[in-house]
Amino acid sequence: MSGSALGSAVKVRFYLPPEDLRPFVTTIYRLDVSPDPAGPIEDALHPEWANIRLITQGDIEASVGDARLERVPRAILVGPTSRATRFRAEAAQSWGIGLLPLGWARILDQPADEYADLFADLSQERALARLAPITACLAIEPADPQTFKDCLADAIRALLLSPQSRDTDIVGLERALVDKSVHTVSHLAAHTGMSLRTLERLSKSVFGFTPQLLLRRQRFLRSLAQFMLDPSLKWIETLDSHYHDQAHFVRDFKRFMGMSPSAYAKQPHPVLGAAAHARKAIAGEAMQVLHKPPEG
């Protein structure tokens, strides 16, 4: 299954992974940016779980937070993020793999907090050398999307490590984070059946951030998702029920996106606007971190 959205210079297509990979991968996706007389396409990606991205054509510049834009290596791991990822491209094509935290644990088995808000060049990072089967897909002609997508899925499947004793806790925490009724760390601990110490340790090592920051990010992104799907809404109409007031939301917006809601609303979002609708159509949620892990 796939979903896509078209703009004058941007095409975003999402694919659900094969059934056996859905506990580990949210979507496989492709971005095509065509030359635009108006100039390079620019946008700011909201915080999300980790992604593996391959640049198959052209060049893309990107950075997390307020760091200077730099050319993205052809194969990168983007760790879990708590800040906006800015990017710019004139003509390019890229493929991506969105990882659920369980996917991070079973494919990478590296401390997620060490990669939080960072890009890692897969050709340079020795600790990530095991991801070579994914980077090998760059040798495939990207004009054949089915073959490329199958290569990525086969590589992920081959990389999956054996089930671990903590898998149940990881999935439990994934589910608790997308439960709108869970909005404090104590609720999170009760919902998952973990002690606060165990919750803190697992949250950092597999999810990349403290439980408190993860809950804050979920609340913010539930609100932002409403706006991305319908930019005609006023911000007050998008607020998650756990916000005390609009000022509370504005503080979170500045923390996660590096700008005010009004500044963000004035900017064009050629990629994120297309992606939110395309992802919602195929995966059921407009944003990766709102993705519900499969049952069973």
C-alpha positions, 0 to 999 in steps of 0.5 A: 500500500502507498500514499502520495501527495503532489505539489508543483515541485514536491512529491512525497510517497509513503509505503507501509512496510511488509506485515512482518516489519510493522512492529519495527518500521512505521513507513518507508517513504520517498521524497522527490524535489523537482527544480522550481523557478522560485528557487530551492524548496525549504521546510522544517521537519517536526521532531520524530523518531529515528530515521535512516535516509538515503540520498539517491539523486541530487543534494540536500542540505539539512541541520537539527535545531539552529545549527548551520545547514550542511550537505547531507551525506548519501546515507545517514542515520537521523537519531530521535529528535526533539528539535526541528530539522531544517532542510533545503533542496533544489532538485533531489530524491531521497528514500527513508525508513521510519523506525519505531523504538522497537525497531531501533532496539532490534536493528541498531542496539545502540544507546538512542540518547547518544544519537538524539538530535544528531545526524550520523554518516553511515559511511563514517560511523563505525558503530553503525557499520552493521547497517551496510545492507541498507546503504547497499541499496544505493547501488540500485537504479532509483527509477525502479521504486518497487525494487528499491523499496524491496531492497530496503525491506529485505535489508531491514529484515536481515538486520533484525536482532533476536528478540530481547527480554525488554521488547515487551517493555518497549512496546508497552511504552510505545503504546502508552505514549500514543495514549492521549489519557497518559500525560504525566510521568507517574501515569506513564509508569503506572500504565507500563508497570515499570518503576520510575527508575526503569522507565527513565533508563529505558526511555533514554536508551531506546527512545532517546529522551527522558519520559517527561520530554517524550510526553511533552513532545507527544502533546505538542505534536498532537496539536501541530498535526491538527494544523498541518492537516488543516492550516485554516484552523486557529492555533487555539482550535488545535490545542491538545486537551492537556495544555493549560492555555495558549501561552503554554503551547507557545512555549512548547512550540518555541522549544520544539520548532525554534520559532513562534506558532505565528512565524511558523504559520506564515512560512510555506510548508511544501514538503511537510504539508504534502507529507502530513496528508500522504502519511495520514492516508496510508498510515493513519497518522499525520506524524511518525511519533503518533503512529500506533504500534501494531497489536500482538 
